[in-house]
Amino acid sequence: MSKKPTTPRGQRRTTTKADLPPTINTSKLPDQLKELRLPTFRETHLSMAEQAAREHWTHTQFLAELVDQECQARTQSRIVRLMRNANLLAGKTWEQFDWSRLPLHVTQQFETLRQGDFLSRQDNLLIFGKPGSGKTMLLSALGDQLVKQGRSVCFATCQMLVQELLRAKRDLRLERLVKKLQKFEALIIDDLGYVQQSREEMEVLFTLLSERYERGSVLLSSNLPFSKWEQIFKDPMTTAAAIDRLIHHSVIIELNIPSYRLDEAKKKQPKSTRSGDGSKA
């Protein structure tokens, strides 16, 4: 067995090239990080390395900080992409909704819903109320919060969705469109029953609801109670089947509140007009 050469006592050992740490070529690092699709690593690794040296970070701390920044950047990019695809209404966010108009128990329900757990269970959300009660704004505000948590959402009025489904059926691509919509964790269908559709139009909507049953959440608003849904689906059997699929695993909220638009209109009227006394302001 070969022995390590020793240095005689009192004599200084000369440092050789083999004793020095290996020289690591870092010139390829930017290109390598680009190839690995780590843009935040690529942009911040030099400045962060300087900070790590100043603050005496360990190698693990330096790596952990880089990874954390990369994850945060990817999360933000994903939320931007999800928000773009969600087609939510502009200006109808959670922060802009007037929660004081709602009963306390409804506000509490939405505080729970905004956490998004019901999407993991594929539960539905059904909101009923008269026109102007805020159903559309609530669905858009909730969708905004779900997207910000990284959940995929698609918002559409019932009228526009039905027309898209009908065009897909005529072009023999209905199955493809239904599968595309299945990829969204939350499918928001606003104003079911607001516009009366034909039997053919309701058949494609029923097809979508049937295929989505227990595979993804439907968030739906309607101004018609279940007792009048035969006006929508045109057939007692289809109506019963649609209701059955929607209410199974669902949260049902009724908004028995005055019209938001009517309240806004009253606020804009001159005081003399609201009081009805005929006097001038």
Backbone torsions as a table, in degrees:
resi	resn	phi	psi	omega
1	MET	NA	129.0	-178.2
2	SER	-75.3	143.1	-179.9
3	LYS	-104.8	149.4	177.7
4	LYS	-68.0	131.9	179.0
5	PRO	-62.4	136.2	-179.1
6	THR	-104.8	155.7	178.3
7	THR	-100.1	128.1	179.4
8	PRO	-56.1	146.5	-178.7
9	ARG	-60.1	136.0	179.0
10	GLY	87.5	-7.2	-179.5
11	GLN	-108.5	134.8	-177.9
12	ARG	-76.5	135.2	178.0
13	ARG	-80.8	135.4	-180.0
14	THR	-85.3	131.4	178.2
15	THR	-74.9	127.2	179.4
16	THR	-102.9	170.8	-180.0
17	LYS	-62.3	-32.2	-178.9
18	ALA	-68.2	-24.5	-179.4
19	ASP	-77.6	-19.6	-176.5
20	LEU	-78.1	148.8	177.4
21	PRO	-64.6	149.2	-177.5
22	PRO	-64.6	143.8	176.7
23	THR	-81.2	122.2	-178.3
24	ILE	-100.9	126.2	179.9
25	ASN	-80.1	112.5	-178.9
26	THR	-100.8	1.6	-175.9
27	SER	-65.9	-27.0	-178.8
28	LYS	-85.1	-8.1	-172.6
29	LEU	-57.1	-46.8	179.4
30	PRO	-57.6	-43.3	179.3
31	ASP	-67.9	-37.3	179.2
32	GLN	-66.1	-40.9	178.3
33	LEU	-66.9	-33.6	176.2
34	LYS	-66.9	-42.3	178.9
35	GLU	-64.1	-35.8	178.9
36	LEU	-81.2	-0.8	179.7
37	ARG	58.2	55.1	176.0
38	LEU	-123.4	70.3	-174.1
39	PRO	-62.4	-37.7	-179.0
40	THR	-69.7	-38.7	172.5
41	PHE	-54.2	-48.6	-175.0
42	ARG	-62.6	-39.1	-176.3
43	GLU	-78.5	-28.8	-169.2
44	THR	-115.6	-7.8	-170.9
45	HIS	-64.3	-33.5	-179.1
46	LEU	-71.1	-48.8	179.9
47	SER	-64.7	-35.0	-179.9
48	MET	-74.0	-31.1	176.5
49	ALA	-64.7	-38.3	177.1
50	GLU	-65.4	-41.9	178.1
51	GLN	-64.1	-40.9	179.4
52	ALA	-61.7	-39.1	179.5
53	ALA	-67.7	-41.1	-179.6
54	ARG	-65.3	-39.9	-173.6
55	GLU	-98.7	6.1	173.9
56	HIS	59.3	46.9	175.5
57	TRP	-71.8	153.4	169.8
58	THR	-78.0	166.3	177.9
59	HIS	-60.5	-37.4	-179.6
60	THR	-67.3	-39.4	178.1
61	GLN	-64.4	-41.4	178.4
62	PHE	-61.8	-45.7	179.7
63	LEU	-65.4	-41.5	-179.4
64	ALA	-61.9	-39.8	179.7
65	GLU	-67.7	-39.6	177.1
66	LEU	-62.8	-45.4	-179.6
67	VAL	-63.8	-41.1	-179.7
68	ASP	-62.1	-42.8	179.3
69	GLN	-66.6	-37.8	177.6
70	GLU	-63.8	-43.4	179.8
71	CYS	-64.5	-42.0	178.9
72	GLN	-62.7	-42.6	-179.7
73	ALA	-64.5	-40.5	179.6
74	ARG	-67.0	-38.4	178.1
75	THR	-62.5	-44.3	179.3
76	GLN	-64.4	-40.3	178.5
77	SER	-64.1	-39.2	179.5
78	ARG	-66.7	-40.2	179.3
79	ILE	-64.4	-41.3	177.3
80	VAL	-60.0	-43.4	179.9
81	ARG	-66.0	-43.5	179.0
82	LEU	-63.9	-39.6	179.9
83	MET	-65.4	-38.4	178.8
84	ARG	-64.7	-38.3	-178.0
85	ASN	-81.7	-15.8	-174.1
86	ALA	-73.8	-26.4	178.8
87	ASN	61.2	34.9	179.0
88	LEU	-72.7	160.9	-178.2
89	LEU	-74.5	134.0	-179.3
90	ALA	-65.8	134.9	176.4
91	GLY	79.2	3.4	-179.7
92	LYS	-107.5	63.1	-177.3
93	THR	-98.2	172.4	179.6
94	TRP	-59.8	-44.6	-176.4
95	GLU	-68.6	-26.9	-176.2
96	GLN	-90.4	-7.0	-179.7
97	PHE	-79.2	141.6	179.3
98	ASP	-87.0	90.9	-175.6
99	TRP	-71.6	-16.9	-180.0
100	SER	-67.0	-17.0	-179.7
101	ARG	-76.0	-20.6	-173.5
102	LEU	-93.7	149.3	171.5
103	PRO	-60.4	151.9	-176.0
104	LEU	-58.0	-41.1	-176.2
105	HIS	-66.6	-30.2	177.2
106	VAL	-71.6	-42.3	176.7
107	THR	-59.2	-41.5	179.0
108	GLN	-65.0	-37.8	177.2
109	GLN	-61.5	-42.0	-179.5
110	PHE	-71.9	-30.4	174.3
111	GLU	-61.6	-36.4	176.8
112	THR	-73.2	-43.5	-177.8
113	LEU	-62.8	-34.7	-176.8
114	ARG	-65.1	-16.6	176.8
115	GLN	-71.0	-22.9	173.6
116	GLY	86.9	3.5	-178.3
117	ASP	-63.2	-30.0	-177.9
118	PHE	-66.5	-25.0	176.6
119	LEU	-69.4	-36.2	178.2
120	SER	-65.0	-28.7	178.5
121	ARG	-90.9	-0.5	-175.3
122	GLN	58.8	33.0	176.3
123	ASP	-77.5	153.4	176.8
124	ASN	-98.6	162.2	173.7
125	LEU	-128.5	121.3	-179.0
126	LEU	-118.2	120.9	-179.0
127	ILE	-115.5	125.7	179.8
128	PHE	-116.9	144.3	177.8
129	GLY	176.1	161.3	179.0
130	LYS	-69.4	159.6	176.2
131	PRO	-54.5	135.0	178.7
132	GLY	89.9	0.9	-177.2
133	SER	-80.3	-6.3	176.0
134	GLY	102.4	14.5	-177.4
135	LYS	-61.0	-46.8	-178.4
136	THR	-63.5	-45.0	179.8
137	MET	-62.7	-38.8	178.7
138	LEU	-64.0	-45.0	-179.4
139	LEU	-64.7	-40.5	178.9
140	SER	-67.5	-40.7	178.7
141	ALA	-63.7	-41.5	178.3
142	LEU	-66.8	-42.2	177.2
143	GLY	-59.1	-39.2	177.7
144	ASP	-58.9	-44.2	179.9
145	GLN	-68.3	-38.7	-179.7
146	LEU	-65.3	-42.0	178.4
147	VAL	-62.3	-41.1	-179.2
148	LYS	-65.9	-15.2	174.0
149	GLN	-95.4	6.5	177.6
150	GLY	86.7	16.5	179.0
151	ARG	-93.9	143.3	-178.7
152	SER	-85.8	129.5	-173.5
153	VAL	-133.2	144.2	173.3
154	CYS	-131.6	121.9	-179.5
155	PHE	-107.0	133.9	176.1
156	ALA	-155.0	144.3	170.5
157	THR	-71.7	152.6	-179.9
158	CYS	-58.2	-42.5	-178.9
159	GLN	-58.0	-50.3	-177.6
160	MET	-67.9	-38.9	179.7
161	LEU	-64.6	-44.9	179.8
162	VAL	-61.2	-42.1	179.5
163	GLN	-64.5	-37.8	177.4
164	GLU	-66.0	-41.6	177.9
165	LEU	-64.2	-39.4	-178.8
166	LEU	-66.5	-42.1	176.9
167	ARG	-62.9	-39.6	179.2
168	ALA	-64.2	-39.1	178.5
169	LYS	-63.4	-44.5	-179.6
170	ARG	-65.6	-29.6	179.3
171	ASP	-92.3	8.7	179.2
172	LEU	60.4	37.8	177.5
173	ARG	-132.0	25.2	-179.3
174	LEU	-63.1	-43.5	-179.5
175	GLU	-60.8	-39.3	179.3
176	ARG	-65.1	-41.3	-180.0
177	LEU	-66.9	-41.7	178.9
178	VAL	-60.9	-41.9	178.6
179	LYS	-65.6	-35.8	177.2
180	LYS	-63.6	-43.2	179.5
181	LEU	-69.5	-25.3	178.8
182	GLN	-64.7	-22.5	-177.3
183	LYS	-71.3	-19.4	178.1
184	PHE	-82.9	133.3	178.6
185	GLU	-69.4	-32.3	180.0
186	ALA	-127.8	120.1	174.7
187	LEU	-107.5	111.9	-178.4
188	ILE	-93.9	121.2	177.3
189	ILE	-116.1	108.6	-173.6
190	ASP	-97.7	137.5	173.0
191	ASP	66.9	50.5	171.8
192	LEU	-68.5	125.8	178.4
193	GLY	92.4	-7.2	-179.3
194	TYR	-68.6	-38.9	175.4
195	VAL	-115.9	127.9	-179.5
196	GLN	-72.9	127.8	-180.0
197	GLN	-109.3	165.3	179.1
198	SER	-77.9	169.7	178.5
199	ARG	-60.9	-41.2	-179.8
200	GLU	-62.6	-40.6	179.4
201	GLU	-65.6	-39.9	179.2
202	MET	-72.0	-25.7	177.4
203	GLU	-66.2	-40.6	179.7
204	VAL	-70.5	-34.2	176.5
205	LEU	-66.1	-41.9	177.9
206	PHE	-62.4	-37.8	177.2
207	THR	-59.8	-44.3	179.0
208	LEU	-62.2	-46.6	-179.2
209	LEU	-63.5	-37.9	-179.9
210	SER	-66.9	-43.2	-179.1
211	GLU	-69.9	-27.5	-178.2
212	ARG	-86.4	-12.9	-175.6
213	TYR	-55.2	121.5	-179.9
214	GLU	60.7	19.6	175.9
215	ARG	-118.8	-18.1	-179.8
216	GLY	-170.5	156.6	-175.8
217	SER	-82.0	142.0	172.0
218	VAL	-112.3	125.4	175.7
219	LEU	-109.5	113.0	-167.5
220	LEU	-129.7	141.4	174.0
221	SER	-120.9	148.0	179.2
222	SER	-152.8	147.4	174.4
223	ASN	-96.5	2.0	179.7
224	LEU	-112.3	132.8	175.2
225	PRO	-70.7	165.6	-179.1
226	PHE	-54.8	-34.2	-177.0
227	SER	-62.2	-17.8	-179.3
228	LYS	-110.7	11.3	-176.5
229	TRP	-73.3	-11.7	175.1
230	GLU	-66.0	-24.2	174.3
231	GLN	-65.4	-27.4	-177.9
232	ILE	-83.7	-53.1	-172.2
233	PHE	-92.8	-3.4	169.1
234	LYS	68.1	-4.4	-174.7
235	ASP	-146.5	132.1	-177.1
236	PRO	-58.6	-41.9	-177.8
237	MET	-67.2	-45.2	179.4
238	THR	-64.7	-40.6	178.8
239	THR	-60.3	-48.2	-179.5
240	ALA	-62.4	-40.5	-179.6
241	ALA	-67.1	-40.1	179.5
242	ALA	-64.7	-46.0	179.5
243	ILE	-62.3	-42.8	-178.7
244	ASP	-59.6	-42.7	-179.2
245	ARG	-69.2	-34.0	-177.2
246	LEU	-78.3	-40.3	-174.9
247	ILE	-80.2	-18.8	176.6
248	HIS	-69.3	123.5	-174.4
249	HIS	59.0	65.1	-177.8
250	SER	-141.3	159.4	169.8
251	VAL	-111.8	126.7	-177.8
252	ILE	-114.8	126.3	-178.6
253	ILE	-125.2	128.7	176.7
254	GLU	-109.1	127.7	-179.4
255	LEU	-102.0	89.8	177.9
256	ASN	-92.0	66.4	-176.7
257	ILE	-131.3	158.9	179.4
258	PRO	-63.2	161.9	179.1
259	SER	-64.5	128.3	177.1
260	TYR	-63.9	-42.9	-178.6
261	ARG	-65.3	-37.2	178.2
262	LEU	-65.8	-41.4	177.4
263	ASP	-61.6	-42.5	180.0
264	GLU	-64.5	-40.3	179.3
265	ALA	-63.6	-40.8	179.0
266	LYS	-64.1	-38.1	-179.6
267	LYS	-65.2	-30.4	-178.0
268	LYS	-82.5	-13.8	179.9
269	GLN	-74.2	148.0	174.8
270	PRO	-60.1	149.5	-176.7
271	LYS	-57.4	-39.3	-178.5
272	SER	-64.6	-34.8	179.5
273	THR	-69.5	-39.9	-179.6
274	ARG	-65.9	-37.7	-176.7
275	SER	-75.8	-21.9	176.2
276	GLY	72.2	18.1	-178.5
277	ASP	-90.2	-5.4	175.5
278	GLY	77.8	-3.1	-179.4
279	SER	-79.3	156.0	179.7
280	LYS	-83.7	151.5	178.6
281	ALA	-70.9	NA	NA
